[in-house]
């Protein structure tokens, strides 16, 4: 039986995602010519009345919303705002059927499952009908505690784990020159990527990722940061401006002491500076981005970040999986090294990547914190790791390779099957060849579908025969397969791996789609 773990790599419903067990996830559809995202941006800015209300905003009752539930008259509600999405039907990448699932109803939950990272307010600004009529209801909200006289109250929780004792807590203490804020996670935390710290305009925002939960401290002024990994403790040190005794830690802000499911936490962006752009091949570059001075952030393996930009006055968001500076960088990385490296293919007719490619050194672009719920735990007992990548689907594999070779001794062999159209499309080929030559624990095989005369390697497209040969390994070994690439490639790869083959080989399978 084909076993597809339920964890996401990197996030459910994002453009880079893993489908839940037994499902193939949201598939893109072939849009008609002239119906790309850029075409929608132009159309929405054309001045046409997209709501049918001639510019009026109305209050929409539940009964009124339910009337607009057909292909030719489709309204939906997202977070209390009602949109006429009828004009958007032919532009929706997921197709008409997906959009119709939210016709005439509150589509917030459906939207968040697939598009949580999308700025719908910008995308559908010209389709806004109005606000839902409010009803008196009792809602669960994050509670901001009152400021105590001598410190901060114990952490409040929203949607906490069932076990009360497992909830994080914090404390603080001081010396003449420093104040130390200590968070006790009450569980083992990873050596990097668990904590993101931002200091902007005197406001401290500390988010700690604990499995699928997010704990946040929302306070003031950070100058030094330290994490003690082995005891599940995170410590932040704040230098005093004067040698005086603090009577309280600070003023609690909006999200202070909240403990939420990560998926319920709104995305937070910080402006990062482009410090370099290195060409990898004819259409792909590594963009090196520097965090603001007050930010400390490491993206865990298997997670991604979102970049956003205004394109023709419309906010466009795209997910990207970070890489290291090169395949040796993980072992050479300084503890102070926190720049973000993104390997990105530039599409001349794309919406986002031409804008990104046009940035000059020193320009800024907003970047979110780490997203996704991919869990490295299944790799602990794996002895053979198989990575199948097409094109820029290679990017998440880079750090998995480094992790397998440097941090997980139980993995005896890591094999990469790397498929591209032409040999000049192969990313980091020299680095991969050098790595394979230096260790017998790593092996790489290249496949091209449009070979030149000088190509002597494997050719063709992924099929059952190719995968059966690639996935071979010693009897009794525990094997794990990751596949990443465009939707069509990923689905074809899954289809080629018949249940009979996967069950006989005792292989777990995790997939990731990219666009």
ABEGO torsion letter per residue (X at the ends): XBBBBABBOABBGBABBBBBBGBAEBBBBBBBBGABAAAAAAAAAAGBBAAGAGGBBBBBBAAAAAABABAABBBBBBGGBBBBAAAAAAABAAEAAAAAAABGBBAAAAAAAAAAABBAAAAAAAABAEBBBBBBBBBBBBBBBBBBAAEBBBBBBBGBBABAAABBBBBBBBBAABBBBBBBAGBBBBABGABBBBBBGGBBBBBBBBEABBBBBBBBGBABBBBBAAAGBBBBBBBBABBBBBABAEBBBAABGBBBBAAABBBBBBBBBBABBBBABAABBBBBBBBBAABBBBBBBGBBBBBBBBBGGBBBBBBBBBBBABAAAAAABBAABABBBBBBBBBAABAAAAAAAABBBGBBBBBBBBBEABBAAAAAABABBBBBBBEAAAAAAAAAAAAAAAABAABABBBBBBBBABAAABBGAAAAAAAAAABAABBBBBBBABBBAABABBBEBBBAAAAAAAABBBBGBBBBBBBBEBAAAAAAAAAABBAAAAAAAGBBBBBBBBX
